[in-house]
């Protein structure tokens, strides 16, 4: 009689616990990854995914538990030690050095030398060859900061792949990539699998999990609640397990929590006409009224973020016109926009949003501080009242207002940033990818909040790469292409087909144009 045995996993995490300030973040978490396997790790924000990864890679010290990797028990003291031990991590927020070149970032800490001299030509050649695997033909000697977030993300992935690790951890690797770049990345991931390298793939985009992953581990409230083959779990069941609900309680596949409400637009809050700035923005035209959500769509590099930055005074307006409440508003700095009643949540939470080592209280009231002063002293009682109100109002999960914001999940960090502007009672809120990289539960809460705020008279300008979010949540969508506004789709024409056609060709489908003439 022959017995078949399942090979020991490359990685085994058993009964890992971790608490911050007495609040448990991990409670007996487990994870098993086989050699040459693409393994999905999913859960709501706050489920413990990021904490588990940081414990594995030595960024956090576990309170108890066991980690077995590549045939031995490990307890890495730092991410660098984990990398030397065969584990590379690519974080959602690009963790590279912006002022260094692409080559320097790829080879940082492991430069190629001959004696005391760096072998620049060889490193440049190897960096070019590596990036060509990702369909990137760029000048590797230019600083990283001169490239888009998508290119920076690809460089981070290329760096991790180049270390020849046995396990590569990818935390939301596609959040900044367009469809073509995602396809390229998936090709690289499949090649890693063919080479025997394991991948832990963290993503909130369920279609991606089913496209590329072999098995899935689901976490909730710091615990591992399920682990099985992707082929053995339906999408609805997977989401229900994440949320701790019965599948019958959830919407059917494909529906979102961002139900588009019937809202009556009020006065015009913002009017932009042929706005220009730098080399990326040539003719942006849009308007936002009180009580409506206006979407801003377009492929990467279309000028969406540049438009938002010009409106908010973060980048100079070099041509065209911006009007706020009917008056010319050539904002020279964000403070001018804030005084006019504008708020702006940037796409990049890490570098342009949160201040990681400050508390939730300090981050939430950052913009409000000038209004909390009495004789030059902060009114801490009033500050505490405001913070507690918005923590309850937005359902921000934290141990206390004094907890450092970097310890919160991505979804809860985003809620703090929303609260930062809401406590200013703005007229207009500009949101750049407000639900990027957060789970379906937190996404639904934020979407429902935006609908409620718009119904109360707030104007919202929302940039999103998720077509479903635009079609189901917006009253109108302005489509941008090559730095120009190319069309505007009213609610009656908001379909994903019309949006994709406008983004690709600069105009809606013939059917939509016919509908508009009628």
Secondary structure, DSSP 4 states (H G I P E B T S, - for coil): -----PPPPSEEEEEEEEEETTEEEEEEEEEEE-TT-EEEEEE-TTSSHHHHHHHHTTSS--SEEEEEETTEE---SSHHHHHHTTEEEE-SS--S-TTSBHHHHHTTTS--EETTEE-HHHHHHHHHHHHHTTT----TTSBGGGS-HHHHHHHHHHHHHHTT-SEEEEESTTTT--HHHHHHHHHHHHHHHHTT-EEEEE-S-HHHHHHH-SEEEEEETTEEEEEEEGGGS-HHHHHHHHHT--GGGSPPTT--S-PPP-----SEEEEEEEEEETTTEEEEEEEEETT-EEEEE--TTSSHHHHHHHHTTSS---EEEEEETTEE---SSHHHHHHTTEEEE-S-HHHHT--TTSBHHHHHTTTTGGGGEETTEE-HHHHHHHHHHHHHHHT---S-TTSBGGGS-HHHHHHHHHHHHHTTT-SEEEEESTTTT--HHHHHHHHHHHHHHHHTT-EEEEE-S-HHHHHHH-SEEEEEETTEEEEEEEGGG--HHHHHHHHHHSS--HHHHHHHH-
